[in-house]
């Protein structure tokens, strides 16, 4: 007599959830990491939010969805505005990353338990 493996549906559901929610997380994590790299390379943490010479905004403010993150004119920028932008992005990336991480942990547990 064969016994059904109860971990099979768990593994399938977790894998599907990881693909879906991991993809959503990547939509925010990749621009965030690119913004960090741009900020480090240019020595200006405003750079990922600024408009370049071609009129395009940086990686953290380049779409309509992220338009609220666009930097103001240089004479009215504040450190609080810069900190708010980076803290918001950090919270979003960390918050969206929590569920995919729990799915990975669940998958590892399901695959390694006998």
Backbone atoms as SQL, in Angstrom:
CREATE TABLE atoms (id INTEGER PRIMARY KEY, chain TEXT, resi INTEGER, resn TEXT, atom TEXT, x REAL, y REAL, z REAL);
INSERT INTO atoms VALUES
  (1, 'A', 1, 'UNK', 'N', 0.846, -1.178, 0.000),
  (2, 'A', 1, 'UNK', 'CA', 0.000, 0.000, 0.000),
  (3, 'A', 1, 'UNK', 'C', 0.891, 1.241, 0.000),
  (4, 'A', 2, 'UNK', 'N', 0.607, 2.174, -0.880),
  (5, 'A', 2, 'UNK', 'CA', 1.392, 3.404, -0.939),
  (6, 'A', 2, 'UNK', 'C', 0.746, 4.469, -0.071),
  (7, 'A', 3, 'UNK', 'N', 1.607, 5.244, 0.495),
  (8, 'A', 3, 'UNK', 'CA', 1.127, 6.320, 1.367),
  (9, 'A', 3, 'UNK', 'C', 1.361, 7.652, 0.652),
  (10, 'A', 4, 'UNK', 'N', 0.398, 8.546, 0.737),
  (11, 'A', 4, 'UNK', 'CA', 0.544, 9.858, 0.112),
  (12, 'A', 4, 'UNK', 'C', 1.530, 10.697, 0.898),
  (13, 'A', 5, 'UNK', 'N', 2.349, 11.435, 0.188),
  (14, 'A', 5, 'UNK', 'CA', 3.320, 12.306, 0.830),
  (15, 'A', 5, 'UNK', 'C', 2.654, 13.655, 1.088),
  (16, 'A', 6, 'UNK', 'N', 2.457, 14.034, 2.359),
  (17, 'A', 6, 'UNK', 'CA', 1.782, 15.305, 2.635),
  (18, 'A', 6, 'UNK', 'C', 2.640, 16.517, 2.305),
  (19, 'A', 7, 'UNK', 'N', 3.949, 16.307, 2.129),
  (20, 'A', 7, 'UNK', 'CA', 4.816, 17.434, 1.811),
  (21, 'A', 7, 'UNK', 'C', 4.749, 17.826, 0.341),
  (22, 'A', 8, 'UNK', 'N', 4.212, 16.978, -0.513),
  (23, 'A', 8, 'UNK', 'CA', 4.136, 17.285, -1.945),
  (24, 'A', 8, 'UNK', 'C', 3.364, 18.559, -2.241),
  (25, 'A', 9, 'UNK', 'N', 2.129, 18.690, -1.765),
  (26, 'A', 9, 'UNK', 'CA', 1.391, 19.941, -2.002),
  (27, 'A', 9, 'UNK', 'C', 2.045, 21.150, -1.343),
  (28, 'A', 10, 'UNK', 'N', 2.686, 20.946, -0.208),
  (29, 'A', 10, 'UNK', 'CA', 3.374, 22.058, 0.478),
  (30, 'A', 10, 'UNK', 'C', 4.532, 22.550, -0.379),
  (31, 'A', 11, 'UNK', 'N', 5.280, 21.623, -0.926),
  (32, 'A', 11, 'UNK', 'CA', 6.424, 21.997, -1.766),
  (33, 'A', 11, 'UNK', 'C', 5.942, 22.703, -3.029),
  (34, 'A', 12, 'UNK', 'N', 4.900, 22.202, -3.656),
  (35, 'A', 12, 'UNK', 'CA', 4.379, 22.821, -4.878),
  (36, 'A', 12, 'UNK', 'C', 3.828, 24.216, -4.606),
  (37, 'A', 13, 'UNK', 'N', 3.062, 24.359, -3.533),
  (38, 'A', 13, 'UNK', 'CA', 2.481, 25.666, -3.207),
  (39, 'A', 13, 'UNK', 'C', 3.563, 26.666, -2.815),
  (40, 'A', 14, 'UNK', 'N', 4.534, 26.204, -2.049),
  (41, 'A', 14, 'UNK', 'CA', 5.618, 27.100, -1.641),
  (42, 'A', 14, 'UNK', 'C', 6.461, 27.527, -2.838),
  (43, 'A', 15, 'UNK', 'N', 6.694, 26.608, -3.755),
  (44, 'A', 15, 'UNK', 'CA', 7.469, 26.944, -4.956),
  (45, 'A', 15, 'UNK', 'C', 6.739, 27.968, -5.811),
  (46, 'A', 16, 'UNK', 'N', 5.459, 27.768, -5.993),
  (47, 'A', 16, 'UNK', 'CA', 4.665, 28.721, -6.773),
  (48, 'A', 16, 'UNK', 'C', 4.629, 30.089, -6.080),
  (49, 'A', 17, 'UNK', 'N', 4.422, 30.091, -4.777),
  (50, 'A', 17, 'UNK', 'CA', 4.428, 31.346, -4.022),
  (51, 'A', 17, 'UNK', 'C', 5.758, 32.052, -4.092),
  (52, 'A', 18, 'UNK', 'N', 6.841, 31.263, -4.049),
  (53, 'A', 18, 'UNK', 'CA', 8.176, 31.858, -4.137),
  (54, 'A', 18, 'UNK', 'C', 8.401, 32.505, -5.496),
  (55, 'A', 19, 'UNK', 'N', 7.942, 31.862, -6.548),
  (56, 'A', 19, 'UNK', 'CA', 8.083, 32.439, -7.893),
  (57, 'A', 19, 'UNK', 'C', 7.286, 33.745, -7.993),
  (58, 'A', 20, 'UNK', 'N', 6.056, 33.720, -7.520),
  (59, 'A', 20, 'UNK', 'CA', 5.205, 34.917, -7.619),
  (60, 'A', 20, 'UNK', 'C', 5.705, 36.056, -6.727),
  (61, 'A', 21, 'UNK', 'N', 5.854, 35.775, -5.448),
  (62, 'A', 21, 'UNK', 'CA', 6.242, 36.839, -4.525),
  (63, 'A', 21, 'UNK', 'C', 7.712, 37.209, -4.637),
  (64, 'A', 22, 'UNK', 'N', 8.537, 36.251, -5.034),
  (65, 'A', 22, 'UNK', 'CA', 9.940, 36.571, -5.294),
  (66, 'A', 22, 'UNK', 'C', 10.076, 37.507, -6.485),
  (67, 'A', 23, 'UNK', 'N', 9.234, 37.297, -7.496),
  (68, 'A', 23, 'UNK', 'CA', 9.247, 38.191, -8.661),
  (69, 'A', 23, 'UNK', 'C', 8.802, 39.595, -8.313),
  (70, 'A', 24, 'UNK', 'N', 7.781, 39.688, -7.486),
  (71, 'A', 24, 'UNK', 'CA', 7.323, 41.010, -7.038),
  (72, 'A', 24, 'UNK', 'C', 8.418, 41.693, -6.230),
  (73, 'A', 25, 'UNK', 'N', 9.077, 40.934, -5.364),
  (74, 'A', 25, 'UNK', 'CA', 10.159, 41.499, -4.554),
  (75, 'A', 25, 'UNK', 'C', 11.287, 42.013, -5.444),
  (76, 'A', 26, 'UNK', 'N', 11.591, 41.258, -6.515),
  (77, 'A', 26, 'UNK', 'CA', 12.666, 41.666, -7.416),
  (78, 'A', 26, 'UNK', 'C', 12.359, 42.987, -8.119),
  (79, 'A', 27, 'UNK', 'N', 11.078, 43.262, -8.362),
  (80, 'A', 27, 'UNK', 'CA', 10.708, 44.532, -9.000),
  (81, 'A', 27, 'UNK', 'C', 11.115, 45.733, -8.158),
  (82, 'A', 28, 'UNK', 'N', 11.221, 45.550, -6.865),
  (83, 'A', 28, 'UNK', 'CA', 11.628, 46.633, -5.974),
  (84, 'A', 28, 'UNK', 'C', 13.084, 46.504, -5.535),
  (85, 'A', 29, 'UNK', 'N', 13.567, 45.284, -5.376),
  (86, 'A', 29, 'UNK', 'CA', 14.927, 45.079, -4.878),
  (87, 'A', 29, 'UNK', 'C', 15.991, 45.470, -5.902),
  (88, 'A', 30, 'UNK', 'N', 15.754, 45.161, -7.165),
  (89, 'A', 30, 'UNK', 'CA', 16.759, 45.469, -8.191),
  (90, 'A', 30, 'UNK', 'C', 16.971, 46.981, -8.333),
  (91, 'A', 31, 'UNK', 'N', 15.919, 47.805, -8.471),
  (92, 'A', 31, 'UNK', 'CA', 16.157, 49.252, -8.512),
  (93, 'A', 31, 'UNK', 'C', 16.793, 49.784, -7.223),
  (94, 'A', 32, 'UNK', 'N', 16.422, 49.213, -6.084),
  (95, 'A', 32, 'UNK', 'CA', 16.999, 49.646, -4.808),
  (96, 'A', 32, 'UNK', 'C', 18.505, 49.397, -4.787),
  (97, 'A', 33, 'UNK', 'N', 18.924, 48.209, -5.188),
  (98, 'A', 33, 'UNK', 'CA', 20.357, 47.893, -5.207),
  (99, 'A', 33, 'UNK', 'C', 21.080, 48.744, -6.243),
  (100, 'A', 34, 'UNK', 'N', 20.467, 48.932, -7.398),
  (101, 'A', 34, 'UNK', 'CA', 21.072, 49.808, -8.410),
  (102, 'A', 34, 'UNK', 'C', 21.201, 51.235, -7.896),
  (103, 'A', 35, 'UNK', 'N', 20.197, 51.703, -7.144),
  (104, 'A', 35, 'UNK', 'CA', 20.265, 53.037, -6.554),
  (105, 'A', 35, 'UNK', 'C', 21.372, 53.143, -5.529),
  (106, 'A', 36, 'UNK', 'N', 21.545, 52.105, -4.729),
  (107, 'A', 36, 'UNK', 'CA', 22.645, 52.093, -3.767),
  (108, 'A', 36, 'UNK', 'C', 23.996, 52.176, -4.471),
  (109, 'A', 37, 'UNK', 'N', 24.134, 51.427, -5.553),
  (110, 'A', 37, 'UNK', 'CA', 25.395, 51.438, -6.303),
  (111, 'A', 37, 'UNK', 'C', 25.642, 52.814, -6.913),
  (112, 'A', 38, 'UNK', 'N', 24.609, 53.412, -7.497),
  (113, 'A', 38, 'UNK', 'CA', 24.750, 54.753, -8.076),
  (114, 'A', 38, 'UNK', 'C', 25.113, 55.762, -6.991),
  (115, 'A', 39, 'UNK', 'N', 24.468, 55.674, -5.843),
  (116, 'A', 39, 'UNK', 'CA', 24.765, 56.585, -4.743),
  (117, 'A', 39, 'UNK', 'C', 26.191, 56.443, -4.240),
  (118, 'A', 40, 'UNK', 'N', 26.668, 55.217, -4.146),
  (119, 'A', 40, 'UNK', 'CA', 28.038, 54.984, -3.693),
  (120, 'A', 40, 'UNK', 'C', 29.067, 55.455, -4.716),
  (121, 'A', 41, 'UNK', 'N', 28.801, 55.191, -5.988),
  (122, 'A', 41, 'UNK', 'CA', 29.757, 55.576, -7.032),
  (123, 'A', 41, 'UNK', 'C', 29.837, 57.088, -7.217),
  (124, 'A', 42, 'UNK', 'N', 28.722, 57.775, -7.086),
  (125, 'A', 42, 'UNK', 'CA', 28.708, 59.205, -7.368),
  (126, 'A', 42, 'UNK', 'C', 28.976, 60.063, -6.141),
  (127, 'A', 43, 'UNK', 'N', 29.049, 59.465, -4.977),
  (128, 'A', 43, 'UNK', 'CA', 29.231, 60.195, -3.712),
  (129, 'A', 43, 'UNK', 'C', 28.109, 61.187, -3.450),
  (130, 'A', 44, 'UNK', 'N', 26.986, 60.996, -4.099),
  (131, 'A', 44, 'UNK', 'CA', 25.812, 61.824, -3.868),
  (132, 'A', 44, 'UNK', 'C', 24.614, 60.903, -3.702),
  (133, 'A', 45, 'UNK', 'N', 24.050, 60.854, -2.499),
  (134, 'A', 45, 'UNK', 'CA', 22.926, 59.966, -2.248),
  (135, 'A', 45, 'UNK', 'C', 21.642, 60.479, -2.883),
  (136, 'A', 46, 'UNK', 'N', 21.651, 61.704, -3.390),
  (137, 'A', 46, 'UNK', 'CA', 20.504, 62.230, -4.131),
  (138, 'A', 46, 'UNK', 'C', 20.515, 61.727, -5.572),
  (139, 'A', 47, 'UNK', 'N', 21.639, 61.272, -6.065),
  (140, 'A', 47, 'UNK', 'CA', 21.788, 60.925, -7.485),
  (141, 'A', 47, 'UNK', 'C', 20.723, 59.941, -8.000),
  (142, 'A', 48, 'UNK', 'N', 20.347, 58.885, -7.254),
  (143, 'A', 48, 'UNK', 'CA', 19.321, 57.972, -7.779),
  (144, 'A', 48, 'UNK', 'C', 17.938, 58.612, -7.931),
  (145, 'A', 49, 'UNK', 'N', 17.753, 59.793, -7.371),
  (146, 'A', 49, 'UNK', 'CA', 16.458, 60.476, -7.438),
  (147, 'A', 49, 'UNK', 'C', 16.487, 61.700, -8.355),
  (148, 'A', 50, 'UNK', 'N', 17.656, 62.026, -8.895),
  (149, 'A', 50, 'UNK', 'CA', 17.822, 63.238, -9.700),
  (150, 'A', 50, 'UNK', 'C', 17.549, 62.996, -11.180),
  (151, 'A', 51, 'UNK', 'N', 17.374, 64.106, -11.886),
  (152, 'A', 51, 'UNK', 'CA', 17.205, 64.077, -13.333),
  (153, 'A', 51, 'UNK', 'C', 18.581, 64.243, -13.970),
  (154, 'A', 52, 'UNK', 'N', 18.882, 63.433, -14.995),
  (155, 'A', 52, 'UNK', 'CA', 20.186, 63.543, -15.648),
  (156, 'A', 52, 'UNK', 'C', 20.132, 64.554, -16.801),
  (157, 'A', 53, 'UNK', 'N', 21.216, 64.655, -17.544),
  (158, 'A', 53, 'UNK', 'CA', 21.306, 65.628, -18.637),
  (159, 'A', 53, 'UNK', 'C', 20.314, 65.332, -19.768),
  (160, 'A', 54, 'UNK', 'N', 19.928, 64.071, -19.926),
  (161, 'A', 54, 'UNK', 'CA', 18.970, 63.694, -20.969),
  (162, 'A', 54, 'UNK', 'C', 17.532, 63.892, -20.530),
  (163, 'A', 55, 'UNK', 'N', 17.315, 64.297, -19.289),
  (164, 'A', 55, 'UNK', 'CA', 15.971, 64.518, -18.785),
  (165, 'A', 55, 'UNK', 'C', 15.343, 63.300, -18.136),
  (166, 'A', 56, 'UNK', 'N', 16.110, 62.241, -18.000),
  (167, 'A', 56, 'UNK', 'CA', 15.609, 61.013, -17.371),
  (168, 'A', 56, 'UNK', 'C', 15.979, 61.010, -15.890),
  (169, 'A', 57, 'UNK', 'N', 15.086, 60.449, -15.110),
  (170, 'A', 57, 'UNK', 'CA', 15.342, 60.371, -13.670),
  (171, 'A', 57, 'UNK', 'C', 16.123, 59.110, -13.336),
  (172, 'A', 58, 'UNK', 'N', 16.696, 59.111, -12.151),
  (173, 'A', 58, 'UNK', 'CA', 17.479, 57.978, -11.679),
  (174, 'A', 58, 'UNK', 'C', 16.629, 56.741, -11.468),
  (175, 'A', 59, 'UNK', 'N', 17.288, 55.649, -11.115),
  (176, 'A', 59, 'UNK', 'CA', 16.621, 54.348, -11.042),
  (177, 'A', 59, 'UNK', 'C', 15.534, 54.278, -9.977),
  (178, 'A', 60, 'UNK', 'N', 15.582, 55.106, -8.977),
  (179, 'A', 60, 'UNK', 'CA', 14.582, 55.060, -7.912),
  (180, 'A', 60, 'UNK', 'C', 13.438, 56.043, -8.125),
  (181, 'A', 61, 'UNK', 'N', 13.457, 56.732, -9.247),
  (182, 'A', 61, 'UNK', 'CA', 12.386, 57.702, -9.513),
  (183, 'A', 61, 'UNK', 'C', 12.049, 57.780, -10.994),
  (184, 'A', 62, 'UNK', 'N', 12.303, 56.733, -11.752),
  (185, 'A', 62, 'UNK', 'CA', 12.180, 56.847, -13.204),
  (186, 'A', 62, 'UNK', 'C', 10.803, 56.555, -13.774),
  (187, 'A', 63, 'UNK', 'N', 9.877, 56.064, -12.984),
  (188, 'A', 63, 'UNK', 'CA', 8.551, 55.787, -13.535),
  (189, 'A', 63, 'UNK', 'C', 7.506, 56.692, -12.890),
  (190, 'A', 64, 'UNK', 'N', 6.305, 56.680, -13.448),
  (191, 'A', 64, 'UNK', 'CA', 5.227, 57.479, -12.858),
  (192, 'A', 64, 'UNK', 'C', 4.899, 57.006, -11.451),
  (193, 'A', 65, 'UNK', 'N', 5.001, 55.706, -11.245),
  (194, 'A', 65, 'UNK', 'CA', 4.707, 55.142, -9.936),
  (195, 'A', 65, 'UNK', 'C', 5.665, 55.682, -8.873),
  (196, 'A', 66, 'UNK', 'N', 6.912, 55.899, -9.262),
  (197, 'A', 66, 'UNK', 'CA', 7.928, 56.383, -8.327),
  (198, 'A', 66, 'UNK', 'C', 8.146, 57.893, -8.426),
  (199, 'A', 67, 'UNK', 'N', 7.259, 58.606, -9.087),
  (200, 'A', 67, 'UNK', 'CA', 7.441, 60.044, -9.303),
  (201, 'A', 67, 'UNK', 'C', 7.501, 60.832, -7.998),
  (202, 'A', 68, 'UNK', 'N', 6.860, 60.360, -6.964),
  (203, 'A', 68, 'UNK', 'CA', 6.889, 61.083, -5.691),
  (204, 'A', 68, 'UNK', 'C', 8.273, 61.057, -5.053),
  (205, 'A', 69, 'UNK', 'N', 9.158, 60.189, -5.537),
  (206, 'A', 69, 'UNK', 'CA', 10.509, 60.122, -4.994),
  (207, 'A', 69, 'UNK', 'C', 11.481, 61.051, -5.712),
  (208, 'A', 70, 'UNK', 'N', 11.038, 61.699, -6.763),
  (209, 'A', 70, 'UNK', 'CA', 11.934, 62.569, -7.530),
  (210, 'A', 70, 'UNK', 'C', 12.439, 63.707, -6.660),
  (211, 'A', 71, 'UNK', 'N', 13.707, 64.010, -6.850),
  (212, 'A', 71, 'UNK', 'CA', 14.328, 65.018, -5.994),
  (213, 'A', 71, 'UNK', 'C', 13.865, 66.420, -6.382),
  (214, 'A', 72, 'UNK', 'N', 13.720, 67.283, -5.387),
  (215, 'A', 72, 'UNK', 'CA', 13.381, 68.675, -5.683),
  (216, 'A', 72, 'UNK', 'C', 14.624, 69.415, -6.180),
  (217, 'A', 73, 'UNK', 'N', 14.440, 70.667, -6.467),
  (218, 'A', 73, 'UNK', 'CA', 15.569, 71.499, -6.896),
  (219, 'A', 73, 'UNK', 'C', 16.657, 71.485, -5.818),
  (220, 'A', 74, 'UNK', 'N', 17.929, 71.614, -6.213),
  (221, 'A', 74, 'UNK', 'CA', 19.020, 71.515, -5.237),
  (222, 'A', 74, 'UNK', 'C', 18.931, 72.501, -4.071),
  (223, 'A', 75, 'UNK', 'N', 18.362, 73.681, -4.299),
  (224, 'A', 75, 'UNK', 'CA', 18.323, 74.670, -3.216),
  (225, 'A', 75, 'UNK', 'C', 17.242, 74.385, -2.173),
  (226, 'A', 76, 'UNK', 'N', 16.288, 73.486, -2.459),
  (227, 'A', 76, 'UNK', 'CA', 15.255, 73.189, -1.463),
  (228, 'A', 76, 'UNK', 'C', 15.319, 71.741, -0.948),
  (229, 'A', 77, 'UNK', 'N', 16.400, 71.044, -1.244),
  (230, 'A', 77, 'UNK', 'CA', 16.576, 69.683, -0.739),
  (231, 'A', 77, 'UNK', 'C', 16.939, 69.725, 0.736),
  (232, 'A', 78, 'UNK', 'N', 16.410, 68.764, 1.463),
  (233, 'A', 78, 'UNK', 'CA', 16.746, 68.664, 2.883),
  (234, 'A', 78, 'UNK', 'C', 17.274, 67.266, 3.174),
  (235, 'A', 79, 'UNK', 'N', 18.012, 67.179, 4.242),
  (236, 'A', 79, 'UNK', 'CA', 18.518, 65.876, 4.645),
  (237, 'A', 79, 'UNK', 'C', 17.368, 64.975, 5.090),
  (238, 'A', 80, 'UNK', 'N', 16.343, 65.559, 5.696),
  (239, 'A', 80, 'UNK', 'CA', 15.171, 64.776, 6.112),
  (240, 'A', 80, 'UNK', 'C', 14.471, 64.169, 4.900),
  (241, 'A', 81, 'UNK', 'N', 14.403, 64.899, 3.803),
  (242, 'A', 81, 'UNK', 'CA', 13.796, 64.364, 2.585),
  (243, 'A', 81, 'UNK', 'C', 14.589, 63.201, 2.024),
  (244, 'A', 82, 'UNK', 'N', 15.901, 63.326, 2.055),
  (245, 'A', 82, 'UNK', 'CA', 16.761, 62.250, 1.570),
  (246, 'A', 82, 'UNK', 'C', 16.644, 61.016, 2.460),
  (247, 'A', 83, 'UNK', 'N', 16.660, 61.215, 3.767),
  (248, 'A', 83, 'UNK', 'CA', 16.540, 60.095, 4.701),
  (249, 'A', 83, 'UNK', 'C', 15.177, 59.423, 4.553),
  (250, 'A', 84, 'UNK', 'N', 14.133, 60.212, 4.391),
  (251, 'A', 84, 'UNK', 'CA', 12.790, 59.657, 4.220),
  (252, 'A', 84, 'UNK', 'C', 12.720, 58.770, 2.981),
  (253, 'A', 85, 'UNK', 'N', 13.300, 59.217, 1.882),
  (254, 'A', 85, 'UNK', 'CA', 13.287, 58.422, 0.650),
  (255, 'A', 85, 'UNK', 'C', 14.003, 57.083, 0.842),
  (256, 'A', 86, 'UNK', 'N', 15.201, 57.130, 1.421),
  (257, 'A', 86, 'UNK', 'CA', 15.967, 55.893, 1.604),
  (258, 'A', 86, 'UNK', 'C', 15.330, 54.979, 2.636),
  (259, 'A', 87, 'UNK', 'N', 14.783, 55.516, 3.715),
  (260, 'A', 87, 'UNK', 'CA', 14.130, 54.678, 4.731),
  (261, 'A', 87, 'UNK', 'C', 12.899, 54.008, 4.130),
  (262, 'A', 88, 'UNK', 'N', 12.126, 54.743, 3.347),
  (263, 'A', 88, 'UNK', 'CA', 10.944, 54.158, 2.721),
  (264, 'A', 88, 'UNK', 'C', 11.331, 52.998, 1.819),
  (265, 'A', 89, 'UNK', 'N', 12.320, 53.207, 0.960),
  (266, 'A', 89, 'UNK', 'CA', 12.760, 52.146, 0.062),
  (267, 'A', 89, 'UNK', 'C', 13.278, 50.938, 0.847),
  (268, 'A', 90, 'UNK', 'N', 14.010, 51.174, 1.909),
  (269, 'A', 90, 'UNK', 'CA', 14.534, 50.072, 2.726),
  (270, 'A', 90, 'UNK', 'C', 13.402, 49.277, 3.357),
  (271, 'A', 91, 'UNK', 'N', 12.405, 49.963, 3.895),
  (272, 'A', 91, 'UNK', 'CA', 11.260, 49.281, 4.513),
  (273, 'A', 91, 'UNK', 'C', 10.483, 48.482, 3.478),
  (274, 'A', 92, 'UNK', 'N', 10.280, 49.035, 2.305),
  (275, 'A', 92, 'UNK', 'CA', 9.539, 48.327, 1.255),
  (276, 'A', 92, 'UNK', 'C', 10.289, 47.064, 0.825),
  (277, 'A', 93, 'UNK', 'N', 11.578, 47.176, 0.591),
  (278, 'A', 93, 'UNK', 'CA', 12.353, 46.019, 0.142),
  (279, 'A', 93, 'UNK', 'C', 12.419, 44.956, 1.249),
  (280, 'A', 94, 'UNK', 'N', 12.627, 45.382, 2.482),
  (281, 'A', 94, 'UNK', 'CA', 12.668, 44.422, 3.590),
  (282, 'A', 94, 'UNK', 'C', 11.293, 43.795, 3.831),
  (283, 'A', 95, 'UNK', 'N', 10.255, 44.610, 3.779),
  (284, 'A', 95, 'UNK', 'CA', 8.908, 44.095, 4.008),
  (285, 'A', 95, 'UNK', 'C', 8.466, 43.130, 2.930),
  (286, 'A', 96, 'UNK', 'N', 8.743, 43.458, 1.674),
  (287, 'A', 96, 'UNK', 'CA', 8.370, 42.564, 0.582),
  (288, 'A', 96, 'UNK', 'C', 9.248, 41.310, 0.544),
  (289, 'A', 97, 'UNK', 'N', 10.420, 41.401, 1.110),
  (290, 'A', 97, 'UNK', 'CA', 11.321, 40.245, 1.128),
  (291, 'A', 97, 'UNK', 'C', 11.020, 39.256, 2.232),
  (292, 'A', 98, 'UNK', 'N', 10.222, 39.646, 3.209),
  (293, 'A', 98, 'UNK', 'CA', 9.948, 38.763, 4.348),
  (294, 'A', 98, 'UNK', 'C', 9.230, 37.484, 3.916),
  (295, 'A', 99, 'UNK', 'N', 8.194, 37.599, 3.126),
  (296, 'A', 99, 'UNK', 'CA', 7.416, 36.416, 2.734),
  (297, 'A', 99, 'UNK', 'C', 8.217, 35.459, 1.848),
  (298, 'A', 100, 'UNK', 'N', 8.942, 35.942, 0.821),
  (299, 'A', 100, 'UNK', 'CA', 9.766, 34.997, 0.052),
  (300, 'A', 100, 'UNK', 'C', 10.815, 34.292, 0.914),
  (301, 'A', 101, 'UNK', 'N', 11.367, 34.983, 1.893),
  (302, 'A', 101, 'UNK', 'CA', 12.344, 34.331, 2.771),
  (303, 'A', 101, 'UNK', 'C', 11.669, 33.230, 3.591),
  (304, 'A', 102, 'UNK', 'N', 10.470, 33.490, 4.099),
  (305, 'A', 102, 'UNK', 'CA', 9.768, 32.448, 4.854),
  (306, 'A', 102, 'UNK', 'C', 9.400, 31.266, 3.950),
  (307, 'A', 103, 'UNK', 'N', 9.099, 31.536, 2.689),
  (308, 'A', 103, 'UNK', 'CA', 8.831, 30.442, 1.752),
  (309, 'A', 103, 'UNK', 'C', 10.080, 29.608, 1.506),
  (310, 'A', 104, 'UNK', 'N', 11.227, 30.246, 1.381),
  (311, 'A', 104, 'UNK', 'CA', 12.478, 29.514, 1.184),
  (312, 'A', 104, 'UNK', 'C', 12.770, 28.651, 2.406),
  (313, 'A', 105, 'UNK', 'N', 12.596, 29.204, 3.597),
  (314, 'A', 105, 'UNK', 'CA', 12.821, 28.435, 4.823),
  (315, 'A', 105, 'UNK', 'C', 11.870, 27.243, 4.883),
  (316, 'A', 106, 'UNK', 'N', 10.602, 27.454, 4.541),
  (317, 'A', 106, 'UNK', 'CA', 9.637, 26.361, 4.520),
  (318, 'A', 106, 'UNK', 'C', 9.993, 25.283, 3.516),
  (319, 'A', 107, 'UNK', 'N', 10.468, 25.707, 2.347),
  (320, 'A', 107, 'UNK', 'CA', 10.893, 24.729, 1.329),
  (321, 'A', 107, 'UNK', 'C', 12.089, 23.921, 1.794),
  (322, 'A', 108, 'UNK', 'N', 13.043, 24.586, 2.391),
  (323, 'A', 108, 'UNK', 'CA', 14.244, 23.876, 2.877),
  (324, 'A', 108, 'UNK', 'C', 13.850, 22.878, 3.957),
  (325, 'A', 109, 'UNK', 'N', 12.966, 23.286, 4.862),
  (326, 'A', 109, 'UNK', 'CA', 12.508, 22.365, 5.901),
  (327, 'A', 109, 'UNK', 'C', 11.756, 21.174, 5.305),
  (328, 'A', 110, 'UNK', 'N', 10.890, 21.447, 4.326),
  (329, 'A', 110, 'UNK', 'CA', 10.105, 20.371, 3.714),
  (330, 'A', 110, 'UNK', 'C', 10.979, 19.411, 2.931),
  (331, 'A', 111, 'UNK', 'N', 12.028, 19.912, 2.314),
  (332, 'A', 111, 'UNK', 'CA', 12.897, 19.059, 1.509),
  (333, 'A', 111, 'UNK', 'C', 13.924, 18.301, 2.339),
  (334, 'A', 112, 'UNK', 'N', 14.267, 18.832, 3.496),
  (335, 'A', 112, 'UNK', 'CA', 15.315, 18.180, 4.296),
  (336, 'A', 112, 'UNK', 'C', 14.788, 17.280, 5.392),
  (337, 'A', 113, 'UNK', 'N', 13.531, 17.390, 5.764),
  (338, 'A', 113, 'UNK', 'CA', 12.991, 16.507, 6.797),
  (339, 'A', 113, 'UNK', 'C', 12.636, 15.165, 6.169),
  (340, 'A', 114, 'UNK', 'N', 13.012, 14.095, 6.852),
  (341, 'A', 114, 'UNK', 'CA', 12.755, 12.756, 6.283),
  (342, 'A', 114, 'UNK', 'C', 11.294, 12.370, 6.341);
